[in-house]
Amino acid sequence: MDDDKSALLRSLEISRVAKIEGQGSVAQRSRGGAKWVFVAGLVVVAAGGWYAWQRSETGVAQTPAPAPKAIAQVAPAAPIVTAQSDLVASGYVVARRKATVAAEITGKVTDVFVEEGMVVTEGQELARLDTILPEADLASAKARVVSAEANVESGLADLKDAERILERTRNLQAKDYATQADLTKNQARADVLRAQWHKAQADLATAKVDVMRDNETLDKHHIKAPFAGVVVDKNAQPGEMISPLSAGGGFTRTGVCTIVDMDSLEIEVDVNEAFIHKVAAQQKVNAVLDAYPDWTIPASVIAIVPTANRDKATIKVRIALLQKDPRILPDMAVKVTFLAPPADGSKMGAATVKEHG
């Protein structure tokens, strides 16, 4: 029994040799790790030294030094040019030639030959009024011309006959075959017929003037375009009354249609009077329509209107469009940028006056 206990206690005892051997293996591993750390450090130091040597050989480390000085010298110039070269203003596209075509007389519209968007030429008939009465007046005037011409011819024939009788009476009276009374009577008759003939000529001239007037009146019933352009508004319809004075109130039209000459389009902008010294005649301008923000239209200043708006403290500037395009329409909103302002603002006035002259 005692032997069994002694054997059990010996089996539980830790061997000193195993403990020493275990400690030796841990120490060896620690020394091995330290050696690898030392080798890695040497590699890093060697790599850093090689990289520094390469940069010193190629001169890369020396070149960036002058760069900040060059940038500091050039950078201030850019904002100065930009601040002085651009002036932006807003306005609208306007037409210099725009007319609402109306009749010069009062009448009923029978035909309208135009629609919105139609291109018309100068003298083209746009609408027609009722022509029954003016046509009748013209026919009557022409008939009076025919009658007056007949009276002139009849009076001339009578005058020639009276002059022949007068001449014969003179010859007879010189030979004492006719009395003085006969001569006086024939003389008076010839004078009367001559006066009647002159009156017939005057009546003929009057009748011709009536024909001309009635022709003009009839022509006024045919409403025509005063210039070439595009119809932008149609105001009258067949059957409506039209009058230049609108005497019939709200039931009477005053115009047939509105025509715009697209070749006369330009831009009008209001420039604050504090910056008007930056604008001059013939100055280049970039215009951008609000409808087409990516499209820049070249333009130039026509003139500066020589008056200021007291309420808004602005001055109107007229600008010519150097590029014609169907997309540009009257009353479109536009923004303009004035380029290259004049160095001397005093030159502006002289250029503007010359342009207006």
MARMARKOL-369265 format. One record per residue (C-alpha): residue number from 1; residue in three letters; chain; x, y, z. Coordinates in Angstrom, 3 decimals, always signed. Layout:
N
[rec NUM,'Ala','A',[X,Y,Z]]
...
***
This chain:
357
[rec 1,'Met','A',[+0.000,+0.000,+0.000]]
[rec 2,'Asp','A',[+2.804,+2.329,+0.871]]
[rec 3,'Asp','A',[+4.542,+1.463,-2.380]]
[rec 4,'Asp','A',[+1.483,+2.396,-4.388]]
[rec 5,'Lys','A',[+1.272,+5.812,-2.716]]
[rec 6,'Ser','A',[+4.959,+6.459,-3.320]]
[rec 7,'Ala','A',[+4.592,+5.592,-6.991]]
[rec 8,'Leu','A',[+1.563,+7.921,-7.297]]
[rec 9,'Leu','A',[+3.447,+10.837,-5.680]]
[rec 10,'Arg','A',[+6.429,+10.337,-7.990]]
[rec 11,'Ser','A',[+4.158,+10.472,-11.023]]
[rec 12,'Leu','A',[+2.842,+13.888,-9.928]]
[rec 13,'Glu','A',[+6.343,+15.390,-9.398]]
[rec 14,'Ile','A',[+7.524,+17.901,-12.171]]
[rec 15,'Ser','A',[+10.835,+17.026,-13.623]]
[rec 16,'Arg','A',[+13.482,+19.763,-13.284]]
[rec 17,'Val','A',[+15.118,+18.688,-16.532]]
[rec 18,'Ala','A',[+11.874,+19.159,-18.504]]
[rec 19,'Lys','A',[+11.337,+22.572,-16.908]]
[rec 20,'Ile','A',[+14.860,+23.678,-17.792]]
[rec 21,'Glu','A',[+14.470,+22.370,-21.311]]
[rec 22,'Gly','A',[+11.166,+24.253,-21.720]]
[rec 23,'Gln','A',[+12.746,+27.492,-20.548]]
[rec 24,'Gly','A',[+15.586,+26.971,-22.967]]
[rec 25,'Ser','A',[+13.247,+26.618,-25.936]]
[rec 26,'Val','A',[+11.418,+29.878,-25.028]]
[rec 27,'Ala','A',[+14.709,+31.771,-24.780]]
[rec 28,'Gln','A',[+15.795,+30.465,-28.118]]
[rec 29,'Arg','A',[+12.566,+31.646,-29.721]]
[rec 30,'Ser','A',[+12.962,+35.115,-28.150]]
[rec 31,'Arg','A',[+16.506,+35.437,-29.429]]
[rec 32,'Gly','A',[+15.368,+34.324,-32.912]]
[rec 33,'Gly','A',[+12.590,+36.986,-33.037]]
[rec 34,'Ala','A',[+14.960,+39.755,-31.941]]
[rec 35,'Lys','A',[+17.395,+38.776,-34.633]]
[rec 36,'Trp','A',[+14.711,+39.059,-37.349]]
[rec 37,'Val','A',[+13.610,+42.463,-36.026]]
[rec 38,'Phe','A',[+17.221,+43.657,-36.187]]
[rec 39,'Val','A',[+17.565,+42.400,-39.770]]
[rec 40,'Ala','A',[+14.293,+44.125,-40.815]]
[rec 41,'Gly','A',[+15.506,+47.393,-39.272]]
[rec 42,'Leu','A',[+18.758,+47.193,-41.216]]
[rec 43,'Val','A',[+16.786,+46.619,-44.444]]
[rec 44,'Val','A',[+14.587,+49.682,-43.807]]
[rec 45,'Val','A',[+17.583,+51.889,-43.020]]
[rec 46,'Ala','A',[+19.370,+50.667,-46.151]]
[rec 47,'Ala','A',[+16.320,+51.344,-48.323]]
[rec 48,'Gly','A',[+15.943,+54.861,-46.894]]
[rec 49,'Gly','A',[+19.567,+55.631,-47.524]]
[rec 50,'Trp','A',[+19.351,+54.379,-51.127]]
[rec 51,'Tyr','A',[+16.235,+56.497,-51.812]]
[rec 52,'Ala','A',[+17.900,+59.638,-50.393]]
[rec 53,'Trp','A',[+20.975,+58.990,-52.517]]
[rec 54,'Gln','A',[+18.878,+58.598,-55.686]]
[rec 55,'Arg','A',[+17.046,+61.928,-55.076]]
[rec 56,'Ser','A',[+20.282,+63.781,-54.412]]
[rec 57,'Glu','A',[+21.722,+62.410,-57.659]]
[rec 58,'Thr','A',[+18.756,+63.441,-59.871]]
[rec 59,'Gly','A',[+18.213,+66.868,-58.211]]
[rec 60,'Val','A',[+14.452,+66.305,-57.641]]
[rec 61,'Ala','A',[+14.594,+67.549,-54.110]]
[rec 62,'Gln','A',[+16.010,+70.904,-55.249]]
[rec 63,'Thr','A',[+13.551,+71.787,-58.053]]
[rec 64,'Pro','A',[+10.256,+72.514,-56.194]]
[rec 65,'Ala','A',[+11.789,+75.467,-54.302]]
[rec 66,'Pro','A',[+11.284,+78.234,-56.996]]
[rec 67,'Ala','A',[+7.664,+77.168,-57.836]]
[rec 68,'Pro','A',[+5.883,+79.096,-55.044]]
[rec 69,'Lys','A',[+7.652,+82.338,-56.055]]
[rec 70,'Ala','A',[+6.532,+82.014,-59.738]]
[rec 71,'Ile','A',[+2.917,+81.346,-58.772]]
[rec 72,'Ala','A',[+2.897,+84.261,-56.341]]
[rec 73,'Gln','A',[+4.083,+86.635,-59.081]]
[rec 74,'Val','A',[+1.583,+85.587,-61.829]]
[rec 75,'Ala','A',[-1.590,+84.874,-59.829]]
[rec 76,'Pro','A',[-2.688,+88.500,-59.006]]
[rec 77,'Ala','A',[-2.993,+89.510,-62.719]]
[rec 78,'Ala','A',[-5.979,+87.254,-63.590]]
[rec 79,'Pro','A',[-8.668,+88.686,-61.257]]
[rec 80,'Ile','A',[-7.786,+92.278,-62.227]]
[rec 81,'Val','A',[-8.495,+91.699,-65.949]]
[rec 82,'Thr','A',[-11.712,+89.813,-65.271]]
[rec 83,'Ala','A',[-13.068,+92.470,-62.935]]
[rec 84,'Gln','A',[-12.523,+95.274,-65.439]]
[rec 85,'Ser','A',[-13.623,+93.591,-68.681]]
[rec 86,'Asp','A',[-17.155,+92.317,-67.971]]
[rec 87,'Leu','A',[-20.390,+94.288,-67.501]]
[rec 88,'Val','A',[-23.654,+92.348,-67.530]]
[rec 89,'Ala','A',[-27.093,+93.848,-68.187]]
[rec 90,'Ser','A',[-30.578,+92.511,-68.866]]
[rec 91,'Gly','A',[-33.081,+93.566,-71.494]]
[rec 92,'Tyr','A',[-35.364,+92.440,-74.294]]
[rec 93,'Val','A',[-35.313,+91.838,-78.039]]
[rec 94,'Val','A',[-37.293,+94.585,-79.777]]
[rec 95,'Ala','A',[-38.260,+95.320,-83.370]]
[rec 96,'Arg','A',[-37.539,+98.748,-84.822]]
[rec 97,'Arg','A',[-40.225,+98.189,-87.475]]
[rec 98,'Lys','A',[-43.488,+96.897,-86.046]]
[rec 99,'Ala','A',[-46.940,+97.997,-87.159]]
[rec 100,'Thr','A',[-50.558,+97.162,-86.470]]
[rec 101,'Val','A',[-52.118,+97.446,-89.908]]
[rec 102,'Ala','A',[-55.557,+99.086,-89.917]]
[rec 103,'Ala','A',[-57.972,+100.452,-92.482]]
[rec 104,'Glu','A',[-58.119,+104.184,-93.187]]
[rec 105,'Ile','A',[-61.897,+104.034,-93.543]]
[rec 106,'Thr','A',[-64.762,+102.398,-91.729]]
[rec 107,'Gly','A',[-66.177,+99.255,-93.289]]
[rec 108,'Lys','A',[-67.137,+95.625,-92.856]]
[rec 109,'Val','A',[-64.450,+92.982,-93.235]]
[rec 110,'Thr','A',[-65.295,+90.483,-95.960]]
[rec 111,'Asp','A',[-61.998,+88.585,-96.273]]
[rec 112,'Val','A',[-58.824,+88.102,-94.225]]
[rec 113,'Phe','A',[-55.942,+86.524,-96.130]]
[rec 114,'Val','A',[-53.316,+86.111,-93.383]]
[rec 115,'Glu','A',[-52.684,+83.975,-90.319]]
[rec 116,'Glu','A',[-50.208,+84.209,-87.447]]
[rec 117,'Gly','A',[-46.697,+83.264,-88.513]]
[rec 118,'Met','A',[-47.258,+83.991,-92.206]]
[rec 119,'Val','A',[-44.503,+85.818,-94.092]]
[rec 120,'Val','A',[-45.826,+88.718,-96.172]]
[rec 121,'Thr','A',[-44.228,+91.018,-98.736]]
[rec 122,'Glu','A',[-44.581,+94.753,-99.126]]
[rec 123,'Gly','A',[-47.872,+95.637,-100.830]]
[rec 124,'Gln','A',[-49.424,+92.205,-100.313]]
[rec 125,'Glu','A',[-53.190,+92.287,-99.632]]
[rec 126,'Leu','A',[-53.924,+91.310,-96.035]]
[rec 127,'Ala','A',[-57.677,+91.836,-95.831]]
[rec 128,'Arg','A',[-60.594,+93.259,-97.804]]
[rec 129,'Leu','A',[-63.586,+95.366,-96.810]]
[rec 130,'Asp','A',[-67.020,+95.444,-98.400]]
[rec 131,'Thr','A',[-66.560,+97.195,-101.802]]
[rec 132,'Ile','A',[-70.139,+97.395,-103.120]]
[rec 133,'Leu','A',[-70.624,+101.128,-102.506]]
[rec 134,'Pro','A',[-67.151,+102.299,-103.571]]
[rec 135,'Glu','A',[-67.374,+100.261,-106.752]]
[rec 136,'Ala','A',[-70.718,+101.908,-107.559]]
[rec 137,'Asp','A',[-69.242,+105.350,-106.863]]
[rec 138,'Leu','A',[-66.338,+104.571,-109.153]]
[rec 139,'Ala','A',[-68.635,+103.452,-111.951]]
[rec 140,'Ser','A',[-70.662,+106.648,-111.599]]
[rec 141,'Ala','A',[-67.505,+108.774,-111.747]]
[rec 142,'Lys','A',[-66.323,+106.998,-114.867]]
[rec 143,'Ala','A',[-69.716,+107.636,-116.493]]
[rec 144,'Arg','A',[-69.395,+111.338,-115.690]]
[rec 145,'Val','A',[-66.017,+111.325,-117.390]]
[rec 146,'Val','A',[-67.564,+109.914,-120.542]]
[rec 147,'Ser','A',[-70.323,+112.537,-120.462]]
[rec 148,'Ala','A',[-67.819,+115.340,-119.913]]
[rec 149,'Glu','A',[-65.702,+114.149,-122.810]]
[rec 150,'Ala','A',[-68.808,+114.204,-125.037]]
[rec 151,'Asn','A',[-69.633,+117.734,-123.911]]
[rec 152,'Val','A',[-66.099,+118.821,-124.706]]
[rec 153,'Glu','A',[-66.281,+117.380,-128.200]]
[rec 154,'Ser','A',[-69.752,+118.882,-128.809]]
[rec 155,'Gly','A',[-68.673,+122.282,-127.550]]
[rec 156,'Leu','A',[-65.570,+122.192,-129.712]]
[rec 157,'Ala','A',[-67.658,+121.427,-132.802]]
[rec 158,'Asp','A',[-70.077,+124.266,-132.054]]
[rec 159,'Leu','A',[-67.164,+126.635,-131.421]]
[rec 160,'Lys','A',[-65.495,+125.800,-134.711]]
[rec 161,'Asp','A',[-68.803,+126.390,-136.589]]
[rec 162,'Ala','A',[-69.303,+129.735,-134.842]]
[rec 163,'Glu','A',[-65.754,+130.821,-135.685]]
[rec 164,'Arg','A',[-66.282,+129.991,-139.384]]
[rec 165,'Ile','A',[-69.533,+132.040,-139.446]]
[rec 166,'Leu','A',[-67.766,+134.894,-137.689]]
[rec 167,'Glu','A',[-64.930,+134.860,-140.203]]
[rec 168,'Arg','A',[-67.382,+134.858,-143.133]]
[rec 169,'Thr','A',[-69.368,+137.719,-141.598]]
[rec 170,'Arg','A',[-66.220,+139.787,-141.297]]
[rec 171,'Asn','A',[-65.433,+139.282,-144.954]]
[rec 172,'Leu','A',[-68.985,+140.267,-145.967]]
[rec 173,'Gln','A',[-69.012,+143.272,-143.692]]
[rec 174,'Ala','A',[-65.746,+144.460,-145.242]]
[rec 175,'Lys','A',[-67.465,+144.407,-148.659]]
[rec 176,'Asp','A',[-70.633,+145.980,-147.227]]
[rec 177,'Tyr','A',[-72.627,+142.768,-147.754]]
[rec 178,'Ala','A',[-73.230,+142.334,-143.992]]
[rec 179,'Thr','A',[-74.138,+144.816,-141.368]]
[rec 180,'Gln','A',[-72.187,+145.640,-138.245]]
[rec 181,'Ala','A',[-74.954,+144.103,-136.155]]
[rec 182,'Asp','A',[-74.514,+140.732,-137.829]]
[rec 183,'Leu','A',[-70.798,+140.864,-137.145]]
[rec 184,'Thr','A',[-71.365,+141.730,-133.488]]
[rec 185,'Lys','A',[-73.945,+138.957,-133.089]]
[rec 186,'Asn','A',[-71.703,+136.292,-134.587]]
[rec 187,'Gln','A',[-68.783,+137.508,-132.479]]
[rec 188,'Ala','A',[-70.831,+137.152,-129.299]]
[rec 189,'Arg','A',[-72.015,+133.658,-130.266]]
[rec 190,'Ala','A',[-68.458,+132.480,-130.872]]
[rec 191,'Asp','A',[-67.338,+133.870,-127.476]]
[rec 192,'Val','A',[-70.177,+132.090,-125.669]]
[rec 193,'Leu','A',[-69.391,+128.775,-127.324]]
[rec 194,'Arg','A',[-65.722,+129.170,-126.491]]
[rec 195,'Ala','A',[-66.583,+129.707,-122.820]]
[rec 196,'Gln','A',[-68.888,+126.703,-122.850]]
[rec 197,'Trp','A',[-66.109,+124.619,-124.371]]
[rec 198,'His','A',[-63.711,+125.683,-121.616]]
[rec 199,'Lys','A',[-66.355,+124.803,-119.023]]
[rec 200,'Ala','A',[-66.777,+121.366,-120.590]]
[rec 201,'Gln','A',[-63.026,+120.862,-120.351]]
[rec 202,'Ala','A',[-63.110,+121.821,-116.666]]
[rec 203,'Asp','A',[-66.009,+119.428,-116.066]]
[rec 204,'Leu','A',[-64.008,+116.683,-117.731]]
[rec 205,'Ala','A',[-61.014,+117.368,-115.467]]
[rec 206,'Thr','A',[-63.297,+117.315,-112.421]]
[rec 207,'Ala','A',[-64.809,+114.013,-113.512]]
[rec 208,'Lys','A',[-61.335,+112.525,-113.924]]
[rec 209,'Val','A',[-60.378,+113.687,-110.434]]
[rec 210,'Asp','A',[-63.531,+112.029,-109.086]]
[rec 211,'Val','A',[-62.523,+108.811,-110.782]]
[rec 212,'Met','A',[-59.067,+109.036,-109.222]]
[rec 213,'Arg','A',[-60.536,+109.717,-105.787]]
[rec 214,'Asp','A',[-63.019,+106.856,-106.067]]
[rec 215,'Asn','A',[-60.177,+104.596,-107.191]]
[rec 216,'Glu','A',[-58.208,+105.556,-104.087]]
[rec 217,'Thr','A',[-61.261,+105.000,-101.905]]
[rec 218,'Leu','A',[-61.788,+101.594,-103.428]]
[rec 219,'Asp','A',[-58.118,+100.794,-102.957]]
[rec 220,'Lys','A',[-58.422,+101.633,-99.250]]
[rec 221,'His','A',[-60.899,+98.778,-98.985]]
[rec 222,'His','A',[-57.977,+96.475,-99.878]]
[rec 223,'Ile','A',[-55.730,+96.555,-96.802]]
[rec 224,'Lys','A',[-52.106,+95.926,-97.781]]
[rec 225,'Ala','A',[-48.833,+95.330,-95.960]]
[rec 226,'Pro','A',[-46.750,+98.507,-95.550]]
[rec 227,'Phe','A',[-43.493,+96.507,-95.467]]
[rec 228,'Ala','A',[-42.232,+92.944,-95.641]]
[rec 229,'Gly','A',[-42.352,+90.977,-92.414]]
[rec 230,'Val','A',[-44.044,+88.270,-90.379]]
[rec 231,'Val','A',[-47.609,+88.382,-89.044]]
[rec 232,'Val','A',[-47.435,+87.985,-85.261]]
[rec 233,'Asp','A',[-51.036,+88.794,-84.382]]
[rec 234,'Lys','A',[-54.386,+88.546,-86.190]]
[rec 235,'Asn','A',[-57.028,+90.912,-84.829]]
[rec 236,'Ala','A',[-59.993,+90.847,-87.219]]
[rec 237,'Gln','A',[-62.322,+88.231,-88.670]]
[rec 238,'Pro','A',[-64.698,+88.324,-91.655]]
[rec 239,'Gly','A',[-67.999,+89.980,-90.801]]
[rec 240,'Glu','A',[-66.580,+92.391,-88.215]]
[rec 241,'Met','A',[-66.680,+96.158,-88.529]]
[rec 242,'Ile','A',[-63.351,+97.937,-88.630]]
[rec 243,'Ser','A',[-62.556,+101.617,-88.195]]
[rec 244,'Pro','A',[-59.403,+103.688,-87.596]]
[rec 245,'Leu','A',[-61.188,+105.585,-84.809]]
[rec 246,'Ser','A',[-63.137,+102.681,-83.298]]
[rec 247,'Ala','A',[-66.290,+104.785,-83.373]]
[rec 248,'Gly','A',[-68.449,+101.762,-82.647]]
[rec 249,'Gly','A',[-66.923,+101.077,-79.243]]
[rec 250,'Gly','A',[-65.910,+97.551,-78.296]]
[rec 251,'Phe','A',[-67.695,+95.986,-81.241]]
[rec 252,'Thr','A',[-65.517,+97.747,-83.832]]
[rec 253,'Arg','A',[-61.955,+96.625,-84.533]]
[rec 254,'Thr','A',[-59.171,+99.129,-85.048]]
[rec 255,'Gly','A',[-56.615,+96.839,-86.700]]
[rec 256,'Val','A',[-56.441,+93.796,-88.912]]
[rec 257,'Cys','A',[-53.071,+92.299,-87.923]]
[rec 258,'Thr','A',[-49.650,+93.145,-86.538]]
[rec 259,'Ile','A',[-46.535,+92.783,-88.706]]
[rec 260,'Val','A',[-42.933,+92.667,-87.500]]
[rec 261,'Asp','A',[-39.895,+93.209,-89.689]]
[rec 262,'Met','A',[-37.565,+90.474,-88.439]]
[rec 263,'Asp','A',[-34.568,+92.149,-90.087]]
[rec 264,'Ser','A',[-35.006,+95.119,-87.741]]
[rec 265,'Leu','A',[-34.630,+93.147,-84.505]]
[rec 266,'Glu','A',[-32.201,+94.533,-81.947]]
[rec 267,'Ile','A',[-31.647,+94.477,-78.187]]
[rec 268,'Glu','A',[-32.499,+97.167,-75.680]]
[rec 269,'Val','A',[-30.996,+96.953,-72.194]]
[rec 270,'Asp','A',[-30.999,+99.237,-69.174]]
[rec 271,'Val','A',[-27.514,+99.875,-67.761]]
[rec 272,'Asn','A',[-27.081,+101.347,-64.302]]
[rec 273,'Glu','A',[-25.828,+104.888,-64.702]]
[rec 274,'Ala','A',[-22.981,+104.124,-62.287]]
[rec 275,'Phe','A',[-21.498,+101.750,-64.905]]
[rec 276,'Ile','A',[-22.413,+103.547,-68.128]]
[rec 277,'His','A',[-18.815,+104.755,-68.454]]
[rec 278,'Lys','A',[-17.896,+101.159,-69.342]]
[rec 279,'Val','A',[-20.085,+101.250,-72.474]]
[rec 280,'Ala','A',[-19.223,+102.846,-75.813]]
[rec 281,'Ala','A',[-20.570,+102.810,-79.354]]
[rec 282,'Gln','A',[-19.321,+99.917,-81.530]]
[rec 283,'Gln','A',[-18.318,+97.989,-78.394]]
[rec 284,'Lys','A',[-18.447,+94.208,-78.754]]
[rec 285,'Val','A',[-21.167,+92.411,-76.819]]
[rec 286,'Asn','A',[-22.076,+88.784,-76.133]]
[rec 287,'Ala','A',[-25.826,+88.204,-75.903]]
[rec 288,'Val','A',[-27.497,+85.124,-74.392]]
[rec 289,'Leu','A',[-31.233,+84.539,-74.683]]
[rec 290,'Asp','A',[-32.985,+83.126,-71.630]]
[rec 291,'Ala','A',[-34.655,+80.619,-73.958]]
[rec 292,'Tyr','A',[-31.260,+79.346,-75.234]]
[rec 293,'Pro','A',[-28.754,+79.710,-72.356]]
[rec 294,'Asp','A',[-26.046,+77.714,-74.163]]
[rec 295,'Trp','A',[-26.106,+79.888,-77.298]]
[rec 296,'Thr','A',[-23.953,+83.034,-77.386]]
[rec 297,'Ile','A',[-24.921,+85.597,-80.040]]
[rec 298,'Pro','A',[-22.321,+88.140,-81.191]]
[rec 299,'Ala','A',[-23.534,+91.722,-81.017]]
[rec 300,'Ser','A',[-22.295,+95.305,-80.817]]
[rec 301,'Val','A',[-23.488,+98.573,-79.328]]
[rec 302,'Ile','A',[-25.438,+100.781,-81.734]]
[rec 303,'Ala','A',[-25.887,+103.803,-79.508]]
[rec 304,'Ile','A',[-26.435,+104.995,-75.989]]
[rec 305,'Val','A',[-29.777,+106.780,-75.737]]
[rec 306,'Pro','A',[-28.884,+110.251,-74.371]]
[rec 307,'Thr','A',[-31.362,+110.304,-71.501]]
[rec 308,'Ala','A',[-31.595,+108.659,-68.099]]
[rec 309,'Asn','A',[-34.514,+107.078,-66.274]]
[rec 310,'Arg','A',[-34.939,+109.016,-63.060]]
[rec 311,'Asp','A',[-36.975,+106.302,-61.332]]
[rec 312,'Lys','A',[-34.610,+103.402,-62.068]]
[rec 313,'Ala','A',[-31.322,+105.346,-62.386]]
[rec 314,'Thr','A',[-30.577,+103.556,-65.657]]
[rec 315,'Ile','A',[-29.694,+104.508,-69.228]]
[rec 316,'Lys','A',[-31.009,+102.677,-72.258]]
[rec 317,'Val','A',[-28.478,+101.110,-74.645]]
[rec 318,'Arg','A',[-29.320,+99.874,-78.148]]
[rec 319,'Ile','A',[-27.443,+96.777,-79.315]]
[rec 320,'Ala','A',[-27.314,+95.330,-82.838]]
[rec 321,'Leu','A',[-27.497,+91.585,-83.413]]
[rec 322,'Leu','A',[-24.631,+90.563,-85.703]]
[rec 323,'Gln','A',[-26.170,+87.141,-86.322]]
[rec 324,'Lys','A',[-29.683,+86.729,-87.743]]
[rec 325,'Asp','A',[-31.554,+83.595,-86.752]]
[rec 326,'Pro','A',[-35.216,+82.505,-86.808]]
[rec 327,'Arg','A',[-34.954,+81.555,-83.139]]
[rec 328,'Ile','A',[-34.614,+85.210,-82.170]]
[rec 329,'Leu','A',[-38.116,+86.560,-81.583]]
[rec 330,'Pro','A',[-39.456,+89.937,-80.418]]
[rec 331,'Asp','A',[-39.873,+90.527,-76.677]]
[rec 332,'Met','A',[-37.512,+87.663,-75.725]]
[rec 333,'Ala','A',[-35.570,+88.229,-72.510]]
[rec 334,'Val','A',[-31.809,+88.473,-72.989]]
[rec 335,'Lys','A',[-28.683,+89.034,-70.941]]
[rec 336,'Val','A',[-25.716,+90.813,-72.487]]
[rec 337,'Thr','A',[-22.062,+90.995,-71.487]]
[rec 338,'Phe','A',[-20.117,+94.061,-72.612]]
[rec 339,'Leu','A',[-16.572,+93.154,-73.620]]
[rec 340,'Ala','A',[-13.372,+95.210,-73.645]]
[rec 341,'Pro','A',[-14.631,+98.449,-72.074]]
[rec 342,'Pro','A',[-12.932,+101.666,-73.222]]
[rec 343,'Ala','A',[-9.972,+102.854,-71.191]]
[rec 344,'Asp','A',[-11.192,+106.478,-71.300]]
[rec 345,'Gly','A',[-14.862,+106.992,-70.481]]
[rec 346,'Ser','A',[-14.848,+110.496,-72.014]]
[rec 347,'Lys','A',[-14.710,+108.987,-75.521]]
[rec 348,'Met','A',[-18.132,+107.457,-75.008]]
[rec 349,'Gly','A',[-20.086,+110.686,-75.500]]
[rec 350,'Ala','A',[-18.428,+111.613,-78.787]]
[rec 351,'Ala','A',[-18.908,+108.138,-80.237]]
[rec 352,'Thr','A',[-22.548,+108.137,-79.221]]
[rec 353,'Val','A',[-23.278,+111.528,-80.761]]
[rec 354,'Lys','A',[-21.582,+110.516,-83.983]]
[rec 355,'Glu','A',[-23.673,+107.344,-84.129]]
[rec 356,'His','A',[-26.908,+109.291,-83.617]]
[rec 357,'Gly','A',[-25.869,+111.912,-86.170]]
***
